[in-house]
């Protein structure tokens, strides 16, 4: 006996993860999504709560670690080979100030009971690093996934579970379902005014390996380059480089300054990347909240929101799906 009808508004990694979990639980699910690719399509796909830890973000670290455990314990079930592109992160510093920032992160993680492994011989771990890069730490349980393969795999699983696909909606009154879940990222406030979610722009590059180049790194490399964060995420055919972060409304055009900064910083960390092909430049809009923690809660007797995941959408997809599923079961019980 179905639990009821559920409409998920949003077809990115969050909406699809919620839809899949609800369909597995017995809901009749429809997903309202746009034809155009959103932020999930240009993401780095890092599952990196340790690497992104920072003092003052204790709650984000806690839910990130919980969600990383869910990735390890079954969220990947049924996905094709090649989804996981790295199984470790190496975080390094380029200069003394950057090294001091890394020590701050490492101390914060240790104080939270989640220490990482420091090193002063980073090039022994990753020989592709530039000469002079020594300081860093290893986060051995972190993962990276191919974001596009994950989105496609979740959509395919939803297909097999009988999820229906619908077009986007402009207002909640257009949605005919027992329960609605708003999961459309930066557009969530258009459906529920007052949600404190804003777009934050970030450029991402894809560098493709070419014959004769040095091999693709086997782990995620994250770095601080004179205070600027940059990440290098392995893919089957190259590396994803990201990501700038700044407020620029809804502009999704890659800017020359942002692309130049990413290329300069990536090559400062791994000089061999200068020989790769620049295959793609793109920009996405992260849905940010004031405190960086996503909003996953009930709004009224038949509406939930799952939005505002910022830079952690892929990492927090399993946690979000489980949290929404628990609340949906409560709502189904009340309705019964």
N, C-alpha and C positions, 0 to 999 in steps of 0.2 A: 504494500500500500504506500504510494508516494507520500512524502511528508508535506507536499504542497508545491506551488510554483514559485520559482525564484528567478528574478531578472538581475543579472550582473551587468552593470553599465561600465564598459571599459574592456578592451581586448588586449591589454599588455600583460606582462608577466604576473602582475598582482591579480587582475581580473580573471585570467585563465587558471591560475592556481586555486583561486576561490571557487571558480565554476567546477573544476575537476573534483575538488574535495566534496563539494555539495552534491554533485551527481553520484559520486561513490556512496554518499550517505543516503541516497534515495530521493533527492529533490528532483523535480522536473525543471531543468535549468535552461534558460536562454541567455545568450550573451549579446549585448548591444555594442557593436564596435564599428569604427570608421574604416574605410578602405586604406587610408594612408597609414604608413608606419609611424609609430610614436617613439617615445624615449627608450622603450625596451629594445628597439632595433639598433640603436647606436650606443648601447651600454658596453662597458668593459667586461662585465660578467664576473667580477671578483667577489668571492665570498670571504671577506677579510675583516672580521671584527677586531682582531688583535692589531693589525696593521693600521687601521683607521681609528684606534682608540686615542682619546685625548682627555685630560683632566676636565671635569665638569660634564662629561657625557657618559656618566655611569649607567644610566638607564639604557641608552643605546647600545652600550657594550653588553649589558646583561641580555637583552633580547636578541642581539646579534649572535652571541654565543649559543643561546638556546636554538636559534634558527639554523646555525651551522651544524649543530648536532642532528637536526631533522634532515638536513641534506645528506649527512653521512648515513642516517638510519632508515632511508627508504624513499625520500622524495625523488630520487633519481630512478626508482624502479620503473622499468618499461621504456626508458629513454634509450636512444640508439648509442652505439659505440662512438666515441669521439666527442661526446658532450663535455666531459671533463678534460680540460686542456692543461691543467697544472695541479699539483698536489702539495705545494709548498710555496710560501712567500719569503723572499729575502728583501729586507728593508735596509737601505744604505743611505749614507750621508756623503756629500761631496766636499763640504768644508767644515771648519770647526763649529761654526754656529749651527749648521745642520746636524752635526753630531750631538750637540747639546740638546737640540730638539728631540732627537731619537732617545737620548738618555731620559728625557722627561716622559716620553711615551712608555719606555720600558719600566720606569719607576712606577708610573701610574698603574700599569698592568700588574706589576708585582703586588702593589698595595691592594688591588682588587682580587688577589688570589689567583691570577692567571699569568704567571711569568712567561717570558719568551727567552730564547737562547741568544745571548749577546755574542758578538764576534769582533775581533780586530784583524781578521784575515778574510775579508769578504771575497777577495779574488780567488782564494783557494776553493771557496764554495761555488763561485760563478766566474770562471776565467774570462768571460767576455767583458767584464767590467773594465772601465778605464783605469789606467795606471793612477795610483794615488788614492783610490777608493779603498778604504780599509775597514771603517767602522760600520756596524750594522747589527741587525738581529734577525733570527730565523723564526717564523711562525709555521711550525710543522704540520698543523692540522688544517690550515686554510686551503681553499680550493679556488680554482677558476673554471668557469664554464663558458662554452660558446653560446652567447646570448641568443643568437638567431636560431640555433638548433634547439635550445630550450623552449623558446616561444613556439616553434613549429611542432615540437614533440608534445607540448601541453595541448595545443589546438587539436592535434591528431588524436590524442587520448580522449579529449572532450567529444570529438566526432564519434569515436567508438562507443562512448557512453550515452549517445543520443542527445547531446546538447544541441540546441537550436541556435542558429546565427541570425541576428537581426541587425538592422541599421542603427546608426547613432540616434540619440534623442536629445531634444532641446529642453525638455522639462519633465519632471517626474510624473506629472499627471498623464503623460503619454504612455506610461509603462503599465501594462495590465498584468500584474502578478501579485501573489499573496505577500511576497517580501521582495524588497529591492536592495541591492548593494551598490553603492556609488564607489566605483573603483577606476575612475577615469582621470587620475592624476591632476594635472594643473587645471583641468576643466571642472573639477568637483565643485568649486564655489558657484559655478553657473547653475548647478542643480540644487544646491543648498547654500544660499547666500550666508555669508558670515564665517564659513570655514576658513581658518587662517592658513591658507596654502597659496604660495606664490611661485612663479616660474624662475628658475635660476639656470642660466645658459652655460653650456659646456661643450667645447670642441673635442672631437675624438678623431684620430687618424688610424688608418689601416696601412701597414707596411707589408709588402709581399716579398717573401724570399725569392731570390733569383739564383740561377745556376752560377756557381763560383763564389757565392757569398758565404760568410760564416754562418753556422747553423742557428736555428731558432733557439732561444733560451728554453730550458726545461722547467723553469719555475717562474712565478710572477716576480718581477723586480719592481719594487717601489722605492722611490728616492726623494730626497729633498735636495734641490739644486738652488743654492743661495736663497733658501726660504720658500721656494716654489715647489709644490708637490707634483710629481710626475709618476705615472705607472706604465709598465711594459707588460702586456699580458700575452702569453703564447697562444697562437692559433695553429691549426694544421698547416696553413700555408704562409704563416708569417707572424706578425706581432700587432696588437692593438695598442695604441699610445693615447693616453689621456691624462688628466682632463683639466682644461681650464674651468674656472667657475666664477661667474660674475652676473650681476643683475643687468639685464638688457631687454626687459619686457618679454615679448613673444617672438623676438627675432631668432630665426634658426639658420641664418646664413653664416657659414664659417668665415671668420674675420682673418685677414692676413696676419695681424699682430698675434692672434691666438695660435694660429697654425705655426708661425715662425718660432714662437716661444716653445711650443711642444717639440718641434724638430730639434731646436738647439739643445733643449734639456735632455731629450732622449739620446742624442748623440754624445752629450757630455757624460752620460752614464754608460752607454754601450756604443762606442765609436763605430763598430762594425755595421750598425744600422744605417749609416750613411750610404751604403752600397745597395740597400734594399730598394724596391720599387715603391713609390708613393701611390698606393692604389685607390685610396678613398679619403676624402675629407668630409666630415659631417658635424653637425651640432644638434644637441638635444636640449630639452627643457626639463630639468629636474623639478619635481613638485616638493618644495621645501616648506617646513613649518618653522615657527620661531625658535623652538628648542631642538629641532632636528629629529624629534621622535614622531613617527607616523601616527595618524589618527585612525584608530580601528575601534569602533564603538557603535552602539545603537543610538540613532537620532530620534526615532519615535517608534510607535508600536509595530511598524512594518518597514522601517528603513534603517539600514546600516551604512556606515562609511568605512572604506579601507583605502586611504589615500595619504599623501604627504610623506612618501618614503625617501625622498631626497636622493642621495647617492647610494642608498642601500636597498633598492627595489628587489634585485635578484637575491641578495643575501636574505632578506626578510620575507620572501614569498612563502616559504613553508610555515613560518611562525604566524603570518597573517592568515593563511588558509585555515590553520588549526584554531586560531582565536575566533575567526568568523564562524567556523563550523560549530564551535561550542555555543556561541550565542544564538545561532540559528536553531539548534536543538532546543534551547530554552524557549525561543519564540514559537517553535512548533508545538511544544508542550502547552504553552499558554493558549494557543489557538485551539488546540484539541479540547 
